[in-house]
Amino acid sequence: MSRNEFLWVEKYRPRKIDECILPESTKSTFNEFLNSGQIPNLLLYGTAGIGKTTVAKALCEQLGADYIVINGSDEGRAIDTIRNKVKDFASTLSLSSDSQHKVVIVDEADNTTSDVQLALRANIEAFYGNCRFIFTCNYKNKLIEPLHSRCAVVDFSIPGKEKKLLAGTFFDRLRFILEEEGVQYDPKVLPQIILKFFPDWRRTLNECQRYAVGGVIDSGILSSLSDVRFNELTQALKTKQYTTVKKWVSSNLDNEPSHIFRSIYDNLYQCLEPRTIPQAVLIIGKYQYQSAFVADQEINLLAALTEMMVECEFK
């Protein structure tokens, strides 16, 4: 069984725009592109797990376009990827595609460096006749203005009046997936899971798959979801993988800051060298105090973990 067949987020990923869970106005925008038979360069931005990459792939597949995906948090941070892989793909004609253009999808583009973004801008101009670029990101302000100006920008935020409708649509989708996978479930629990992570469809599905190993999704998942998991974080701090730490912070923001800091404190003896524990306690205390009044909890928590990564020694 391949990874894509095992992971529900891949196995049940929508292949058409009409299957995607989107506000009607956003869906109409993409259907207009499909009706025209081609797409402009696109910048898709919105919160994690809301469907940006799914839409980018669905557009390519419905148009019959050859495409590649570059991960901006991984290979996309290397300038050689742009100079070699992207250039080689974008500069050649497709002999098997029905589409007028190839497409390069730069996923998590807000994690690319400024040098990479400048190189991408140059490629957009150089290969416009043959290739289109789709950028996905959580924070569009982390992309240079020349990329904004060369793309049609699409906001994936969900208007308040449509939140209930889209949550209901995903509820039906989730029930279908669980029934297809032979997983028993409590229908009263599913809405609580969806609301906890809304509108992160990807994480909702991943958490359900993780818990469904036992064959049943019941109220026990709710207490499980409140736990802050540290194995991934500890390894990332030890090896100084800032990007992984940043992702961990983003995926745990649904927990109360006080709960996260307390959980970090409770796990210090398991992951730190004893002589650096006092320094870690001071760091936690400082940032936990600041969490009561800071404007951005994500930045505050990331700053705390970054300081621990730099100042503390891990086992």
N, C-alpha and C positions, 0 to 999 in steps of 0.2 A: 504493500500500500504506500503510495507516494504521500509526501507531506501535504500537498494540496487536497488529497482525498481524505486525509485524517482531520485536518483543521476545518471546523465548521465554517469559519469566516471565509475560507477559500472554497470549500465544497458548495456552499450556498450563496456565494457572491453573485449578485445580479449581473446579468450579461447584457441587459438592455436598459436604456434610460427610463423607460416606463416602469421597470421593475424596481428602480431605486426609490428609497424613501426620502423624498424631497418636498419642500414647499412647491405649490403649483407654479408660481412665477419662475422659480429656479428651473424646474423641469421644462417649462415652456421655452426658456432661453436655449437649453440644450437641444430640444426637439427642433427649434428653428435652424440651428446649425446643421442638424442631420438632414432636414428637408432641403437645405441648400446644397448638400452634397460635399461640404467642406467646412473646416473649422479654422478660426483665426488662432494666433498664439493666445494661450489662456493662462491666467493666474487664478487659481482656485484657493480661497482661504476660508478658514473656519476651524472650530475646535477639533481636537483629536477624535478619530473614530466616527466622524459624522458622514463619511462616504465620498470624500474628495477623490481618492485614488480609484475607488470603484467606478465613479463617474468617468474619470479620465480613460480607464480601460474600456468601459462600455462604449464610449464615443468611438474609440479606435476600432473596436470589434464590429460595431454596427456599420461603420464606414468602410470596413474591409481594409483598413490601413495597416501596413507593417509598422510595428512600434517596439521600442525598447524602454525599459524602466531603469533609471539611475537613482539610487538611494542617496539623498543629500547628506545623510548622517553617516554614511559609510564610504563607498567608493567615490561618491560625488564630491567629497571634500578634497580629492586629489586633482590638481590641475592637469596631470597627465591623462586622467580619465576623459576630460573635455578635449584635450589636444589629440587624443588617439581614438578612443572608443566612440565618442559622440561624433567627432569629425568624420571618421571613417563611415559611420552609419548614415549621417545626414548628407554626405556628399555624393552618395551613389544612388542610382535610380533603382526602383523596385520593379522586377519583371513579373511578379506574381500577384501584386496587389490590385484591387479594384479601385482604390482611392487615388486621388490626384496627388496626395502628399504622404510621405512618411511622417511619423510622430515620435518625438523624444519626450518621455514623461520624466520630469525631475521631481521625485517624491521627497517630501520634507526639505524643500528648497531653502527654507529659512535657516537650515543648519549648514549651508554651504558657506565658504569663505568669500570675502569680497573679490579676491583674485579670480575665483571660479565663476562668480557672477558676472564679472567683466568679460571673461572668456565666453560665457554663454550668450551675453549680449552680442558679441562679435559673430558668433555662430548663427544667431537669429537673422542677422543682416546678410551674412555670407550665403546662407542656404535657404533663403526665404522661398525661392522658386521650387524647391524640392521637399522641404521639411517644415513641419510646425512643431512648436514646443508647448508643452503643458506643464506648468509649475504648480505644485500643491504645497501649502504651508499653513501653519497655525497662526503665525504672526507676519502679516504682510509688510509691516514696517521694518523687518529685518532684511528685506530685499532692496537692492539699490533702485533708485528712481528710474534709471534707464530701462530696467526690466518692466516696471509698472507701465511705462509709457508705450512699450512695444507689445502689450498684451491687453486683451479684453479681460477685465477683472470681475470675478463672480464671487459674491459674498454668500457663504453657506449658512449664515445665521438663520434661525427659525423664528418667524414672527410669533408673538405671544398667542394670537388667535388660532394658530395652526399647531401649536405644541400638543394639545390634547389629541387632535386628529392623527398626527404622525406617531405619537406614542401608541395609539390604538392600532394603527397599521402595523407597527413593529410587534405589538402583542400577538396579533394574528400570525405574523411571520414566524415568531418564536415558537408558538404552539405547533405550527406546521413542521418546523425543524425537529422539535422534540418528539413528535409523533412519528416522523420519518426515521428517527434514530432509535425508536423503541424505548424512550425514556418516559417514565411516569412522572407526573407533576401535579402540584397543587395550584389550581388556577387563581387562587387568592394570593399566592406568593409572587407569581410572575410580574404583576404590575408594580410591586414594591421593588423588585430587582431593576426593572426598566426605569423607574423614577429615580432610583439611587444614582444611576450612571447617565441618565438622559443628558444630551443626545448622543452619547458615545455608544453607538450600536455595536461596534467591534468589541469593546470591553465587556459589554453585557453578554454577548454571545460567548466570548472566551471564558468568562466566569461560570456561565451555565454549563459549558462543556467540561470545565475542570471539576465542577461539583457533581456532574452527572455520571462520573465514573462508577458510582454506586448504583446507578440505574434509576434513581429517584431524585427529583428536586422538590424539597419540602421546606418548611420554615427553618430548618437547620442551616440553609445556605445564608440566611440573613445574618446570623451571628458569625458565620465564616467570613462573610464579606467585610465585616467590621475589623477584622484582623489586619495588621500591617505586616507584610511579609518582608523579611530582612536578608535572606540568603543572597539574592541578586544585588541588593544594595551593598552589603558587606564586601562582596567580591569586587564590585565596581570601585568602592572607596580604596580598597587595598591596592588595586592595580591602577588607580588614578584615571579611571575611565569617566571623564567628565560628562560626555554625551549620554552614557548609560545612567549616570546619577540624575541628570536632568530629566530623562524619560521617566525614571522612577518617581521623581517628585511630581511630575505632571499626572501620572497615573494614580497617585495617592492623595490628591488634593480633595477628594470627596470625604476624607476623614478629617475630623476636627484637628487643628494644629496642636492643641494641648495633648490630644491622644497620640499623635505622631511623635512629639517630643518625649512624652512619657515612655512610649514603646522603645524609642532609641536609647533612652537612659537605662531601661530595664535590660537591654541586650548588650550593654557595654562590656561586661565581664566576659562575655562569650567571644567577642571579636577583637578587643583591644589588648595590647600589652599593658600589664598592670601599672607601669610607671607613667603612662600617658592618660590614664583614666581621669585624674584630677583636672587636666587641661580640657578633656572632653566635657566634663561636668560643667566647667565654667562657660564653655562655648554654648552648650545646651541651655544653661540658665539665662545667658544673655539674649539669645534669639527667641526663647520661649517668652521672655518678658516683652520683647519687641513685638511679638505676634499679636499682642492685645490691641495694638494701635497702628501697625503698619498698613499702608494702602494696598500692598500686593503680597499676599501670603506665599505665593510661589517663589518670588524672588527672595523673601526672607528665609524660607526653608532651604532653598538652594544655596544661599550664602552660608548658612549654618553648616551644611554638609560639605561644602567646598572648603571651609575653614578647618573642619575636622580632617578632611582628606589631606590637607597640606600640613597640619600641625601634629597629627596623631599617628602612632605606629600601630598597624594592624597585625594580628596573628597570622 
